[in-house]
Amino acid sequence: MKAIFDERQLKHNPEHYFRRGAYIPHPEQPERAILIRDMLIRNGFPVEQPSDYGLEPIKAVHDHGYVEFWKDAFARWQAEAGDAVAIPTYHPGRRRGRKSSSVFGQLGWYATDTSVPLTQNTYEAIYWSAQTAIETASRVAAGDQMAYGLCRPPGHHALSDGANGFCIFNNAAIAAQTLRGKFSKVAVFDIDTHTGNGTMDIFYERADVFMCSVHVDPANYPTYYLGYEDERGEGNGEGATLNLTLQPGATEDQILARFREGVKAIQDFGAEALVISLGFDMAEDDPLSEVGMTGHGFEVMAREIVQMGLPTALIQEGGYLGPSLSNNAEIYLTASRDELAKQKDTQT
């Protein structure tokens, strides 16, 4: 199983952000990807760079103006605000209004919260994170049974036209759309502790991409506004969204029971290919977790996903600098590789 990664993803290095009224150290650090990259190399995974597929696969799921904004946003900010921290402070009500011509207004128009501080190298990092997702999906479309995209910054909170929750370009949605070039029915299975709200937003009215997310109940946990169980899609997409919520303190057995509901729903949908939004922030020692996942649970998930028998693109999402991040990534990815080898041996 090949892994895809580009070192330019490490250049986005936010220091702080506003959370619950406080200016705190930002948890989405380059070290997350470094730890996983080094683990991949130790375990003999081929780590390859993505090709440059350009902006069209990104614009296939994102508003074109939104994508173009990020190209020179930092330079525009510096020209107007100097060394001030580029965090949006103006947020429009989306029922009315129009996009401002000011970088201050546009940053608030395109960023739904304060969790994505704009830095000098943000655009380069998100661009290559998206290219990593495209390459991963392209390898699967070309015949690889499974490939892993070490995408950083993550993407699953990014809406069609809004940054949210550390995410700007939605790597999982981009990967799913790439797979749609070959497969008529694709599923995204989000197993991060937070709602895959951006992916849900992008595919909510589509019947060709099934979106299933297992996450902590958003009633009192980020992402707050999307991810409730009665949200099932609209229009052509009615019934093609499934939110499986967990209560804070959920045990590993409870998490796996909900996970298996998702597996069955994806099989019932008739998916021909699969994107996994792979979050390790369900781990009980992750700084953002409120549930009790362990390495054993990640191994079970990994093996049961392989056993679904679908061409699968693994796209890295959350998992922050808790003690077990690298170990959980190692457990999940080596279990996936071992299960793939077992399947191959059985078939021959």
C-alpha positions in Angstrom: 0.0 0.0 0.0 1.5 3.3 -1.1 1.4 6.6 0.8 1.3 10.0 -0.8 2.8 13.1 0.9 4.4 16.4 -0.1 6.7 18.2 2.3 5.2 21.6 1.2 2.2 20.7 3.4 4.4 21.4 6.4 4.8 25.1 5.6 1.4 26.2 7.1 2.4 26.8 10.7 -0.3 28.6 12.6 0.7 29.7 16.1 -2.6 30.6 17.9 -6.3 30.9 17.4 -9.3 32.1 19.3 -11.3 29.4 21.0 -14.1 30.0 23.5 -12.9 33.5 24.1 -9.3 32.7 24.6 -6.2 33.0 22.3 -4.6 29.6 22.6 -1.8 27.6 20.9 -3.1 26.1 17.6 -3.3 22.3 17.8 -3.0 21.7 14.0 0.7 21.7 13.8 3.2 20.4 11.1 4.5 17.9 13.7 1.4 15.9 13.3 2.3 15.0 9.7 6.0 14.6 10.5 5.2 12.0 13.1 3.1 10.0 10.7 5.5 10.4 7.8 8.4 9.1 9.9 6.2 6.2 11.1 5.4 5.3 7.5 9.1 5.3 6.6 10.0 3.1 9.6 7.4 0.6 8.6 8.5 0.3 5.0 5.6 2.1 3.3 6.5 3.6 0.0 6.0 7.4 0.4 5.6 9.2 -2.9 5.0 12.7 -4.0 1.8 13.8 -5.8 1.7 15.1 -9.3 0.4 18.5 -9.9 -3.2 18.2 -11.2 -3.9 21.9 -11.0 -7.0 23.7 -9.7 -9.8 22.1 -11.7 -10.2 19.1 -9.4 -10.4 21.5 -6.4 -12.9 23.8 -8.2 -15.0 20.7 -9.0 -16.3 20.8 -5.4 -15.5 24.3 -4.3 -16.8 27.7 -5.3 -14.4 29.2 -7.9 -14.1 32.6 -6.2 -13.4 30.8 -2.9 -10.5 28.9 -4.4 -9.1 32.0 -6.1 -9.3 34.0 -2.9 -6.7 32.0 -1.1 -4.0 32.4 -3.8 -2.9 35.9 -2.7 -4.9 36.4 0.4 -1.9 36.7 2.7 -0.1 39.2 0.5 -3.3 41.3 0.4 -3.6 41.1 4.1 0.0 42.2 4.7 -0.5 45.1 2.3 -3.5 46.3 4.3 -2.7 45.2 7.9 1.0 44.7 8.1 2.1 42.2 10.7 -1.3 41.9 12.4 -2.5 38.3 12.8 -4.7 37.3 9.8 -7.8 36.1 11.7 -11.3 37.1 10.4 -13.3 39.4 12.6 -16.2 40.1 10.3 -18.7 37.4 9.5 -21.8 38.1 7.3 -25.2 36.6 7.8 -25.6 34.5 4.7 -29.3 35.2 4.2 -28.4 38.6 2.8 -25.3 40.5 1.8 -22.7 40.4 -0.9 -18.9 39.8 -0.9 -16.8 42.8 0.0 -13.9 44.0 -2.1 -11.8 44.4 1.1 -9.5 41.6 2.2 -10.9 42.1 5.7 -14.4 41.5 4.5 -13.4 38.7 2.1 -11.5 36.7 4.8 -14.7 36.8 7.0 -16.9 35.9 3.9 -14.8 32.8 3.2 -13.9 31.8 6.7 -16.7 30.7 9.0 -14.7 30.7 12.2 -11.4 31.8 13.7 -9.7 28.4 13.5 -7.8 28.9 10.2 -5.2 31.7 10.8 -3.8 32.8 7.4 0.0 32.5 7.2 2.5 33.3 4.5 2.6 29.7 3.3 -1.0 28.6 3.9 -2.0 28.5 0.2 1.0 26.4 -0.8 0.2 23.9 2.0 -3.5 23.6 1.2 -2.8 23.3 -2.5 -0.4 20.4 -2.0 -2.6 18.8 0.6 -5.4 18.8 -2.1 -2.9 17.4 -4.7 -2.1 14.6 -2.3 -5.8 13.7 -2.1 -6.1 13.8 -5.9 -3.1 11.6 -6.4 -4.4 9.2 -3.8 -7.8 8.9 -5.4 -6.2 8.7 -8.9 -4.0 5.7 -7.8 -7.2 4.0 -6.6 -9.1 4.8 -9.8 -6.1 3.4 -11.8 -6.4 0.0 -10.0 -4.7 0.2 -6.5 -7.0 -1.4 -4.0 -6.1 1.1 -1.3 -3.8 4.1 -1.1 -3.2 6.5 1.8 -3.0 10.3 1.5 -1.2 12.0 4.3 -3.1 15.3 3.9 -2.2 18.2 6.1 -3.9 20.6 6.8 -7.0 18.4 7.0 -10.1 19.1 5.0 -13.4 17.6 6.0 -14.8 20.7 7.7 -14.3 22.9 4.6 -17.6 23.8 3.1 -18.1 24.5 -0.6 -17.3 28.1 -0.1 -16.2 28.4 3.5 -13.1 27.5 5.6 -14.0 25.9 9.0 -12.3 23.9 11.7 -8.6 24.1 10.6 -9.8 23.2 7.0 -9.7 25.2 3.7 -9.8 22.7 0.8 -12.0 19.6 1.4 -9.5 16.8 0.6 -12.1 14.0 1.1 -14.6 15.6 -1.2 -12.0 16.3 -3.8 -10.9 12.6 -3.6 -14.5 11.4 -3.9 -15.2 13.7 -6.9 -12.0 12.3 -8.5 -13.2 8.8 -8.0 -16.5 9.7 -9.6 -14.6 10.0 -12.8 -14.4 6.2 -12.9 -17.1 4.9 -10.4 -20.8 5.8 -10.6 -21.4 5.5 -6.9 -18.9 6.6 -4.3 -19.2 6.7 -0.5 -17.3 8.9 2.0 -17.0 7.3 5.4 -15.9 9.9 8.0 -14.5 8.3 11.2 -13.0 11.5 12.7 -14.4 12.5 16.2 -15.9 15.6 14.6 -18.7 15.8 12.0 -17.6 15.8 8.4 -19.8 18.9 8.1 -18.0 20.3 5.0 -18.2 17.1 3.1 -21.9 16.8 4.0 -22.4 20.4 2.8 -20.8 19.7 -0.6 -22.7 16.4 -1.3 -26.0 17.1 0.5 -28.1 17.3 -2.6 -26.4 14.6 -4.6 -27.4 11.0 -4.9 -24.2 9.7 -6.4 -22.0 10.2 -3.3 -23.1 8.7 0.0 -21.8 10.6 3.0 -21.7 8.8 6.3 -20.1 10.4 9.4 -19.6 8.8 12.9 -18.9 11.6 15.4 -19.7 13.1 18.8 -23.1 14.7 18.9 -22.8 18.3 17.7 -25.4 19.6 20.1 -22.6 20.6 22.5 -19.4 19.7 20.6 -17.8 21.2 17.4 -18.9 21.5 14.7 -22.1 22.4 16.4 -24.3 23.3 13.4 -24.3 20.2 11.2 -24.2 16.5 11.8 -27.5 15.8 13.5 -29.2 12.4 12.9 -32.2 13.9 11.2 -30.1 15.5 8.5 -30.4 12.9 5.7 -29.8 15.0 2.5 -32.1 17.0 0.4 -33.6 16.9 -3.2 -31.8 14.3 -5.2 -29.6 13.6 -2.2 -32.4 12.7 0.2 -31.3 9.6 2.0 -27.7 9.8 0.9 -26.4 11.4 4.1 -26.2 9.4 7.4 -25.0 10.9 10.7 -24.2 8.4 13.4 -23.8 10.3 16.7 -21.9 9.4 19.9 -22.4 10.8 23.3 -19.3 12.2 25.2 -17.8 9.3 27.1 -18.8 6.7 24.5 -16.9 3.5 24.9 -15.0 1.7 22.2 -17.7 -0.9 21.9 -20.3 1.8 21.4 -18.1 3.5 18.8 -17.6 0.2 16.9 -21.3 -0.5 17.0 -22.1 2.8 15.3 -19.2 2.3 12.9 -20.7 -1.1 11.8 -24.0 0.7 11.1 -22.1 2.9 8.7 -20.5 -0.1 7.0 -23.9 -1.7 6.4 -25.4 1.6 5.1 -22.6 2.0 2.6 -23.0 -1.6 1.4 -26.8 -1.1 1.1 -26.1 2.1 -1.0 -24.1 -0.1 -3.4 -20.9 2.0 -3.3 -18.4 1.0 -5.9 -15.5 2.9 -4.3 -14.8 4.4 -0.9 -13.1 7.5 0.6 -12.2 7.2 4.3 -11.9 10.5 6.2 -9.4 9.1 8.6 -9.3 10.8 12.0 -7.2 9.5 14.9 -8.7 12.2 17.2 -11.2 9.6 18.6 -8.3 8.3 20.6 -9.0 8.5 24.4 -5.8 10.6 24.9 -6.2 13.0 22.0 -6.4 16.6 23.3 -9.7 17.1 21.4 -11.4 13.8 22.2 -14.3 13.1 24.4 -14.6 9.4 23.6 -12.7 6.2 24.5 -11.1 4.8 21.3 -7.9 2.8 21.6 -5.4 1.2 19.2 -7.4 -2.0 19.3 -10.5 -0.2 18.0 -8.5 1.5 15.2 -7.2 -2.0 14.2 -10.7 -3.4 14.1 -11.9 -0.5 11.9 -9.0 -0.9 9.6 -9.5 -4.6 9.0 -13.3 -4.3 8.6 -12.9 -1.5 6.0 -10.5 -3.6 4.0 -13.0 -6.5 4.3 -15.6 -4.4 2.5 -13.7 -5.1 -0.6 -14.0 -1.7 -2.2 -11.3 0.4 -3.9 -10.4 2.8 -1.1 -8.7 6.1 -0.7 -7.6 6.9 2.9 -7.5 10.6 3.5 -5.9 11.9 6.7 -8.1 14.2 8.8 -7.7 14.9 12.5 -5.5 13.4 15.1 -3.6 15.8 17.2 -0.5 15.8 19.4 -1.6 13.3 22.0 0.7 10.6 23.2 -0.7 7.9 20.9 -1.0 9.7 17.6 1.9 8.0 15.8 1.1 4.6 17.4 -2.6 4.7 16.4 -1.6 5.7 12.8 0.9 2.8 12.8 -1.7 0.3 14.1 -4.4 1.4 11.6 -2.2 1.5 8.5 -0.2 -1.6 9.2 -3.4 -3.5 9.9 -4.8 -2.3 6.6 -1.7 -3.5 4.8 -1.8 -6.8 6.5 -5.5 -7.3 5.8 -4.9 -6.4 2.1 -2.1 -9.0 1.9 -4.3 -11.6 3.5 -7.1 -11.0 1.0 -4.6 -11.3 -1.9 -3.2 -14.6 -0.5 -6.8 -15.9 -0.3 -7.6 -14.9 -3.8 -4.5 -16.6 -5.2 
